[in-house]
Amino acid sequence: MKLPRHMEMWLPWYVQSRAAGWFTRREPKRVWLTICDHYEPMWGRPAGEVADGRVALWRERWPELADEAGPDSRGAKAKYSFFYPQDEYDARFLDPLSELVGMGLADVEIHIHHDGEGRTAFIEKMAQFMEVLHERHGLLRRVDGRLAFGFIHGNWALDNSRPDGRWCGLNDEITILKELGCYADFTMPSAPDVTQVAMVNEIYWATDDPARPKSHDRGEVVRPGGSASGDLLMITGPLGFRWRERLVPRMETGEVAGNDPATEGRVQAWFRLAPMIGDDLFIKLHTHGTQERNSRVLIEEKNLVRMYQWVRAEAERRGAEVVFASAFEMYQGVRKAAGMGEVGVESAVEVRQ
């Protein structure tokens, strides 16, 4: 059997945590489900009409799919989180997403691909993008009076985590993100990429060492009764193995894709692997939803609808509530489960209205 690349980076923590889970893991009372889309209309550098069509597909079809998926235990519809790349900004691609946000069916956070431009230029890029999202499109929100955002790093290279230094270049990126107002990072897991961190299936606080790369490799696990004890909250998705679908186990990374769609078996794996805080289970998934090989399955074949329905059914089977959350709502759930309390919020959409 061929082992996944770079498995030595995360396998020790995985084995240790799985062994401990045999004795300590219990059934959840609440299940939080979030899907974070690395949403790139210009993926593959297509012609303009192709990118327009990608955006139109999500704008037109997502409302009906959210309806068809059915409500969560609160009676709320599924809410999709689009992480939009700064480096692909185009107002005509953001306006349809703003409409979905206004309908209560989506949220928009920040994604960026960058490479070696330096600290000052990176801060300027991010600050300008935040302002445009907020002022031009009515997106993002103020948390305790300042603009805040969730974050996914392009090419997985958060905090200069590639050995060759490409696709980032900033050893103090975690500090910068904190100063800019990042409430949580949703990049991990990245396996089998070399950027994968040691800690898996945990929600944890990373503390930056500005002189060294990959400060988020390890951190302090969030537990009930804890407090904010680092520079950046890492909300990670499930990582491990699926043993039931075929003779050779397949790696589970929490990515929902055309070649690896949601299945009932995968849902059960997410319940086994996803991090827990007290009685709350947090399933953070990801996808690249503008790529046709993925959108064909997720949207046109309605795999997203079945995914939400399967997660709800599995939660109910276990006697748990289910929350179909945006990335920010999951962050609020993490804070509440840890006993830190929810943060005060002022919605950009509400302000613009």
ROMARLO-783475 format. One record per residue (C-alpha): residue in three letters; x, y, z. Coordinates in Angstrom, 3 decimals. Layout:
// residues N
<"Ala", <X, Y, Z>>;
...
// end
This chain:
// residues 353
<"Met", <0.000, 0.000, 0.000>>;
<"Lys", <1.364, 3.410, -0.973>>;
<"Leu", <1.296, 5.791, 1.986>>;
<"Pro", <0.146, 9.413, 1.605>>;
<"Arg", <2.919, 11.958, 1.125>>;
<"His", <4.238, 13.737, 4.238>>;
<"Met", <2.176, 11.542, 6.532>>;
<"Glu", <5.010, 11.586, 9.069>>;
<"Met", <4.100, 15.192, 9.841>>;
<"Trp", <0.699, 14.398, 11.318>>;
<"Leu", <0.497, 10.642, 11.922>>;
<"Pro", <1.919, 10.719, 15.499>>;
<"Trp", <-0.729, 13.193, 16.695>>;
<"Tyr", <-3.421, 11.307, 14.817>>;
<"Val", <-2.529, 7.963, 16.415>>;
<"Gln", <-2.229, 9.499, 19.869>>;
<"Ser", <-5.532, 11.342, 19.662>>;
<"Arg", <-7.399, 8.373, 18.206>>;
<"Ala", <-6.105, 6.119, 20.984>>;
<"Ala", <-7.118, 8.639, 23.650>>;
<"Gly", <-10.524, 8.975, 22.027>>;
<"Trp", <-11.350, 5.342, 22.709>>;
<"Phe", <-11.559, 6.249, 26.398>>;
<"Thr", <-12.627, 9.903, 26.426>>;
<"Arg", <-14.729, 10.651, 23.341>>;
<"Arg", <-18.491, 10.770, 23.899>>;
<"Glu", <-21.541, 11.360, 21.756>>;
<"Pro", <-22.118, 15.035, 20.957>>;
<"Lys", <-25.163, 16.999, 21.998>>;
<"Arg", <-24.665, 19.557, 19.214>>;
<"Val", <-23.128, 19.121, 15.777>>;
<"Trp", <-21.904, 22.180, 13.888>>;
<"Leu", <-21.483, 21.850, 10.110>>;
<"Thr", <-19.658, 24.447, 8.026>>;
<"Ile", <-18.419, 24.239, 4.448>>;
<"Cys", <-15.681, 26.675, 3.470>>;
<"Asp", <-15.324, 27.240, -0.262>>;
<"His", <-11.937, 28.298, -1.650>>;
<"Tyr", <-14.016, 30.255, -4.153>>;
<"Glu", <-11.953, 31.169, -7.236>>;
<"Pro", <-13.978, 32.348, -10.267>>;
<"Met", <-10.750, 32.862, -12.237>>;
<"Trp", <-9.335, 29.415, -11.494>>;
<"Gly", <-7.429, 28.191, -14.549>>;
<"Arg", <-7.446, 31.717, -16.058>>;
<"Pro", <-10.602, 31.193, -18.123>>;
<"Ala", <-12.301, 33.562, -20.519>>;
<"Gly", <-14.508, 36.154, -18.844>>;
<"Glu", <-17.757, 34.472, -19.832>>;
<"Val", <-16.622, 31.218, -18.192>>;
<"Ala", <-15.914, 32.986, -14.902>>;
<"Asp", <-19.267, 34.786, -15.157>>;
<"Gly", <-20.992, 31.450, -15.657>>;
<"Arg", <-19.325, 29.952, -12.596>>;
<"Val", <-20.586, 32.787, -10.419>>;
<"Ala", <-24.062, 32.727, -11.978>>;
<"Leu", <-24.404, 28.994, -11.305>>;
<"Trp", <-23.935, 29.479, -7.558>>;
<"Arg", <-26.116, 32.582, -7.429>>;
<"Glu", <-28.977, 30.887, -9.271>>;
<"Arg", <-28.845, 27.388, -7.810>>;
<"Trp", <-27.710, 27.749, -4.211>>;
<"Pro", <-31.016, 29.226, -2.884>>;
<"Glu", <-33.038, 26.289, -4.230>>;
<"Leu", <-30.499, 23.756, -2.952>>;
<"Ala", <-30.490, 25.346, 0.510>>;
<"Asp", <-34.280, 25.014, 0.482>>;
<"Glu", <-34.147, 21.399, -0.630>>;
<"Ala", <-31.533, 20.483, 1.993>>;
<"Gly", <-34.035, 21.300, 4.716>>;
<"Pro", <-33.522, 23.138, 8.005>>;
<"Asp", <-31.225, 22.454, 10.920>>;
<"Ser", <-32.456, 21.941, 14.467>>;
<"Arg", <-33.002, 25.693, 14.865>>;
<"Gly", <-35.184, 25.808, 11.775>>;
<"Ala", <-32.446, 27.679, 9.889>>;
<"Lys", <-31.422, 27.009, 6.297>>;
<"Ala", <-27.938, 25.941, 5.280>>;
<"Lys", <-25.524, 28.861, 5.077>>;
<"Tyr", <-22.556, 28.581, 2.695>>;
<"Ser", <-19.206, 30.317, 3.345>>;
<"Phe", <-17.431, 31.765, 0.298>>;
<"Phe", <-13.765, 32.578, 0.969>>;
<"Tyr", <-13.105, 35.033, -1.840>>;
<"Pro", <-9.516, 35.638, -3.054>>;
<"Gln", <-8.125, 39.160, -2.820>>;
<"Asp", <-6.037, 38.502, -5.908>>;
<"Glu", <-9.157, 37.788, -8.015>>;
<"Tyr", <-11.186, 40.814, -6.999>>;
<"Asp", <-13.840, 41.868, -9.499>>;
<"Ala", <-16.967, 43.689, -8.357>>;
<"Arg", <-19.189, 41.745, -10.748>>;
<"Phe", <-18.185, 38.480, -9.039>>;
<"Leu", <-18.823, 39.823, -5.523>>;
<"Asp", <-22.222, 41.437, -6.077>>;
<"Pro", <-24.039, 38.093, -6.590>>;
<"Leu", <-22.465, 36.786, -3.391>>;
<"Ser", <-23.635, 39.915, -1.563>>;
<"Glu", <-27.158, 39.074, -2.702>>;
<"Leu", <-26.872, 35.586, -1.206>>;
<"Val", <-25.583, 37.102, 2.036>>;
<"Gly", <-28.544, 39.472, 2.101>>;
<"Met", <-30.868, 36.473, 1.723>>;
<"Gly", <-29.324, 34.864, 4.810>>;
<"Leu", <-27.968, 31.939, 2.780>>;
<"Ala", <-24.259, 32.721, 2.650>>;
<"Asp", <-21.344, 34.594, 4.115>>;
<"Val", <-18.133, 35.918, 2.564>>;
<"Glu", <-14.685, 35.759, 4.159>>;
<"Ile", <-11.128, 36.287, 2.883>>;
<"His", <-8.820, 34.071, 0.838>>;
<"Ile", <-5.513, 35.238, -0.641>>;
<"His", <-2.723, 33.923, -2.839>>;
<"His", <0.494, 35.890, -2.399>>;
<"Asp", <4.208, 35.336, -2.737>>;
<"Gly", <7.089, 37.302, -1.270>>;
<"Glu", <5.758, 40.856, -1.599>>;
<"Gly", <6.860, 41.763, 1.923>>;
<"Arg", <5.109, 42.726, 5.128>>;
<"Thr", <4.038, 46.259, 4.228>>;
<"Ala", <2.622, 45.349, 0.827>>;
<"Phe", <0.732, 42.383, 2.283>>;
<"Ile", <-0.851, 44.539, 4.979>>;
<"Glu", <-1.865, 47.133, 2.389>>;
<"Lys", <-3.424, 44.464, 0.148>>;
<"Met", <-5.412, 42.983, 2.986>>;
<"Ala", <-6.536, 46.288, 4.488>>;
<"Gln", <-7.680, 47.637, 1.121>>;
<"Phe", <-9.543, 44.418, 0.324>>;
<"Met", <-11.301, 44.459, 3.689>>;
<"Glu", <-12.394, 48.042, 3.096>>;
<"Val", <-13.714, 47.262, -0.395>>;
<"Leu", <-15.628, 44.218, 0.825>>;
<"His", <-17.189, 46.240, 3.614>>;
<"Glu", <-17.833, 49.604, 1.948>>;
<"Arg", <-18.543, 48.542, -1.651>>;
<"His", <-20.254, 45.198, -1.112>>;
<"Gly", <-21.678, 45.356, 2.424>>;
<"Leu", <-19.674, 42.310, 3.510>>;
<"Leu", <-17.656, 41.340, 6.587>>;
<"Arg", <-18.759, 42.486, 10.027>>;
<"Arg", <-17.509, 44.488, 12.934>>;
<"Val", <-16.581, 42.516, 16.037>>;
<"Asp", <-16.348, 44.666, 19.140>>;
<"Gly", <-16.116, 47.715, 16.923>>;
<"Arg", <-13.497, 46.639, 14.348>>;
<"Leu", <-13.699, 44.837, 11.020>>;
<"Ala", <-13.128, 41.106, 11.371>>;
<"Phe", <-12.687, 38.246, 8.931>>;
<"Gly", <-12.161, 34.515, 8.680>>;
<"Phe", <-9.150, 33.458, 6.624>>;
<"Ile", <-7.956, 30.738, 4.267>>;
<"His", <-4.420, 30.944, 2.879>>;
<"Gly", <-3.909, 30.226, -0.797>>;
<"Asn", <-1.710, 27.239, -1.643>>;
<"Trp", <-2.071, 26.196, 2.027>>;
<"Ala", <1.105, 28.167, 2.852>>;
<"Leu", <-0.015, 29.934, 6.037>>;
<"Asp", <2.837, 31.539, 7.999>>;
<"Asn", <5.441, 30.689, 5.367>>;
<"Ser", <4.942, 26.975, 5.985>>;
<"Arg", <6.435, 25.677, 2.741>>;
<"Pro", <10.078, 24.577, 3.115>>;
<"Asp", <11.006, 26.536, -0.020>>;
<"Gly", <9.357, 29.738, 1.256>>;
<"Arg", <7.095, 30.074, -1.778>>;
<"Trp", <3.508, 31.338, -1.797>>;
<"Cys", <3.933, 33.373, 1.384>>;
<"Gly", <7.300, 34.703, 2.590>>;
<"Leu", <6.095, 36.064, 5.943>>;
<"Asn", <7.289, 34.333, 9.108>>;
<"Asp", <5.153, 36.736, 11.157>>;
<"Glu", <1.972, 36.262, 9.137>>;
<"Ile", <0.022, 35.029, 12.162>>;
<"Thr", <0.842, 38.232, 14.040>>;
<"Ile", <-0.167, 40.289, 11.008>>;
<"Leu", <-3.489, 38.482, 10.670>>;
<"Lys", <-4.244, 39.068, 14.346>>;
<"Glu", <-3.481, 42.778, 13.975>>;
<"Leu", <-5.682, 43.024, 10.876>>;
<"Gly", <-8.684, 41.496, 12.683>>;
<"Cys", <-8.668, 37.806, 11.733>>;
<"Tyr", <-11.007, 35.983, 14.111>>;
<"Ala", <-10.004, 32.453, 12.987>>;
<"Asp", <-8.108, 30.548, 10.319>>;
<"Phe", <-9.846, 27.777, 8.349>>;
<"Thr", <-6.943, 26.619, 6.115>>;
<"Met", <-6.169, 23.233, 7.670>>;
<"Pro", <-6.017, 20.367, 6.908>>;
<"Ser", <-3.794, 20.580, 3.848>>;
<"Ala", <-2.572, 16.957, 3.709>>;
<"Pro", <-1.018, 15.470, 1.671>>;
<"Asp", <0.649, 18.841, 1.035>>;
<"Val", <3.950, 19.635, 2.763>>;
<"Thr", <2.270, 22.526, 4.604>>;
<"Gln", <0.222, 20.154, 6.800>>;
<"Val", <0.648, 20.792, 10.538>>;
<"Ala", <1.360, 18.266, 13.284>>;
<"Met", <-1.864, 18.852, 15.249>>;
<"Val", <-4.894, 17.303, 13.604>>;
<"Asn", <-8.576, 17.054, 14.480>>;
<"Glu", <-8.249, 19.831, 17.035>>;
<"Ile", <-9.392, 23.409, 17.423>>;
<"Tyr", <-6.455, 25.230, 18.953>>;
<"Trp", <-4.696, 28.528, 19.559>>;
<"Ala", <-1.489, 29.161, 17.612>>;
<"Thr", <1.092, 31.515, 19.107>>;
<"Asp", <3.353, 33.246, 16.622>>;
<"Asp", <7.125, 33.182, 16.672>>;
<"Pro", <7.815, 36.038, 14.233>>;
<"Ala", <11.326, 34.753, 13.591>>;
<"Arg", <10.276, 31.265, 12.511>>;
<"Pro", <7.873, 29.841, 9.909>>;
<"Lys", <4.891, 27.558, 10.554>>;
<"Ser", <4.145, 28.722, 14.090>>;
<"His", <0.743, 27.039, 13.827>>;
<"Asp", <2.330, 23.580, 13.648>>;
<"Arg", <1.338, 23.118, 17.288>>;
<"Gly", <-0.670, 25.100, 19.791>>;
<"Glu", <-2.956, 25.011, 22.808>>;
<"Val", <-6.105, 22.928, 22.368>>;
<"Val", <-9.370, 24.755, 23.082>>;
<"Arg", <-11.193, 23.130, 25.986>>;
<"Pro", <-14.250, 23.996, 28.074>>;
<"Gly", <-13.424, 26.615, 30.667>>;
<"Gly", <-10.437, 27.881, 28.725>>;
<"Ser", <-9.660, 31.358, 27.453>>;
<"Ala", <-8.032, 32.937, 24.423>>;
<"Ser", <-4.413, 31.882, 24.824>>;
<"Gly", <-2.660, 32.617, 21.558>>;
<"Asp", <-2.551, 34.823, 18.488>>;
<"Leu", <-4.759, 32.923, 16.031>>;
<"Leu", <-7.595, 30.451, 16.498>>;
<"Met", <-7.199, 27.448, 14.197>>;
<"Ile", <-10.497, 25.775, 13.258>>;
<"Thr", <-9.476, 22.618, 11.442>>;
<"Gly", <-11.348, 20.012, 9.466>>;
<"Pro", <-11.253, 16.215, 9.823>>;
<"Leu", <-8.101, 14.352, 8.822>>;
<"Gly", <-7.563, 10.611, 8.986>>;
<"Phe", <-8.549, 7.461, 7.147>>;
<"Arg", <-11.728, 5.873, 5.833>>;
<"Trp", <-11.660, 2.110, 6.179>>;
<"Arg", <-15.153, 1.009, 5.191>>;
<"Glu", <-15.497, 1.961, 1.538>>;
<"Arg", <-12.838, -0.268, -0.031>>;
<"Leu", <-10.087, -2.752, 0.827>>;
<"Val", <-7.347, -0.115, 0.812>>;
<"Pro", <-8.112, 2.747, 3.230>>;
<"Arg", <-8.537, 6.198, 1.750>>;
<"Met", <-7.329, 9.411, 3.322>>;
<"Glu", <-10.103, 11.655, 4.664>>;
<"Thr", <-9.310, 15.375, 4.433>>;
<"Gly", <-12.742, 16.948, 4.696>>;
<"Glu", <-12.662, 18.095, 1.067>>;
<"Val", <-15.928, 17.584, -0.813>>;
<"Ala", <-15.056, 17.289, -4.496>>;
<"Gly", <-16.188, 15.839, -7.779>>;
<"Asn", <-13.851, 12.871, -7.422>>;
<"Asp", <-14.651, 12.476, -3.715>>;
<"Pro", <-18.244, 13.553, -3.071>>;
<"Ala", <-20.063, 13.365, 0.226>>;
<"Thr", <-21.346, 9.890, 1.074>>;
<"Glu", <-23.031, 8.418, 4.123>>;
<"Gly", <-19.770, 6.623, 4.886>>;
<"Arg", <-17.829, 9.880, 4.776>>;
<"Val", <-20.354, 11.525, 7.076>>;
<"Gln", <-19.707, 8.807, 9.651>>;
<"Ala", <-15.957, 9.406, 9.285>>;
<"Trp", <-16.464, 13.125, 9.930>>;
<"Phe", <-18.328, 12.318, 13.120>>;
<"Arg", <-15.425, 10.098, 14.232>>;
<"Leu", <-12.635, 12.520, 13.356>>;
<"Ala", <-13.895, 16.075, 13.773>>;
<"Pro", <-12.787, 18.029, 16.857>>;
<"Met", <-14.978, 18.234, 19.926>>;
<"Ile", <-15.163, 20.857, 22.656>>;
<"Gly", <-17.214, 19.507, 25.529>>;
<"Asp", <-20.540, 18.364, 24.087>>;
<"Asp", <-20.074, 20.153, 20.736>>;
<"Leu", <-18.728, 18.532, 17.562>>;
<"Phe", <-17.358, 20.863, 14.869>>;
<"Ile", <-17.303, 19.547, 11.283>>;
<"Lys", <-15.447, 22.034, 9.074>>;
<"Leu", <-15.380, 20.934, 5.423>>;
<"His", <-13.905, 22.598, 2.355>>;
<"Thr", <-14.214, 22.589, -1.406>>;
<"His", <-13.195, 24.469, -4.546>>;
<"Gly", <-16.695, 25.152, -5.759>>;
<"Thr", <-16.068, 27.111, -8.950>>;
<"Gln", <-14.152, 24.283, -10.608>>;
<"Glu", <-16.517, 22.584, -13.034>>;
<"Arg", <-15.455, 19.082, -12.000>>;
<"Asn", <-16.682, 19.969, -8.499>>;
<"Ser", <-19.680, 22.200, -9.205>>;
<"Arg", <-21.130, 19.574, -11.537>>;
<"Val", <-21.363, 17.140, -8.610>>;
<"Leu", <-22.047, 19.583, -5.771>>;
<"Ile", <-24.616, 21.756, -7.535>>;
<"Glu", <-25.932, 20.054, -10.648>>;
<"Glu", <-26.035, 16.537, -9.164>>;
<"Lys", <-27.117, 17.980, -5.780>>;
<"Asn", <-24.473, 16.256, -3.689>>;
<"Leu", <-24.537, 19.240, -1.329>>;
<"Val", <-28.224, 18.657, -0.639>>;
<"Arg", <-27.630, 15.029, 0.274>>;
<"Met", <-24.617, 15.992, 2.405>>;
<"Tyr", <-26.667, 18.294, 4.623>>;
<"Gln", <-29.433, 15.710, 4.851>>;
<"Trp", <-27.028, 12.899, 5.779>>;
<"Val", <-25.339, 15.004, 8.463>>;
<"Arg", <-28.718, 15.943, 9.929>>;
<"Ala", <-29.842, 12.300, 9.904>>;
<"Glu", <-26.621, 11.114, 11.551>>;
<"Ala", <-26.888, 13.789, 14.246>>;
<"Glu", <-30.492, 12.821, 14.944>>;
<"Arg", <-29.539, 9.147, 15.076>>;
<"Arg", <-27.059, 10.038, 17.811>>;
<"Gly", <-29.586, 12.187, 19.664>>;
<"Ala", <-27.824, 15.461, 18.841>>;
<"Glu", <-28.943, 18.822, 17.548>>;
<"Val", <-27.421, 20.013, 14.274>>;
<"Val", <-26.446, 23.562, 13.354>>;
<"Phe", <-25.882, 24.459, 9.684>>;
<"Ala", <-23.428, 27.286, 10.343>>;
<"Ser", <-21.415, 29.843, 8.457>>;
<"Ala", <-17.714, 30.029, 9.283>>;
<"Phe", <-18.368, 32.934, 11.646>>;
<"Glu", <-21.247, 31.134, 13.331>>;
<"Met", <-18.966, 28.153, 13.910>>;
<"Tyr", <-16.439, 30.521, 15.496>>;
<"Gln", <-19.158, 31.809, 17.804>>;
<"Gly", <-20.066, 28.206, 18.618>>;
<"Val", <-16.445, 27.430, 19.476>>;
<"Arg", <-16.298, 30.390, 21.841>>;
<"Lys", <-19.546, 29.389, 23.501>>;
<"Ala", <-18.509, 25.731, 23.877>>;
<"Ala", <-15.226, 26.832, 25.453>>;
<"Gly", <-17.018, 29.149, 27.872>>;
<"Met", <-15.499, 32.299, 26.378>>;
<"Gly", <-18.871, 33.773, 25.402>>;
<"Glu", <-19.937, 35.065, 22.001>>;
<"Val", <-18.423, 38.291, 20.684>>;
<"Gly", <-20.429, 41.419, 19.957>>;
<"Val", <-21.255, 41.737, 16.264>>;
<"Glu", <-22.345, 44.506, 13.934>>;
<"Ser", <-23.256, 43.116, 10.514>>;
<"Ala", <-22.070, 44.988, 7.445>>;
<"Val", <-25.269, 44.115, 5.597>>;
<"Glu", <-27.403, 45.560, 8.380>>;
<"Val", <-25.323, 48.736, 8.415>>;
<"Arg", <-25.702, 49.273, 4.661>>;
<"Gln", <-29.475, 48.837, 4.833>>;
// end
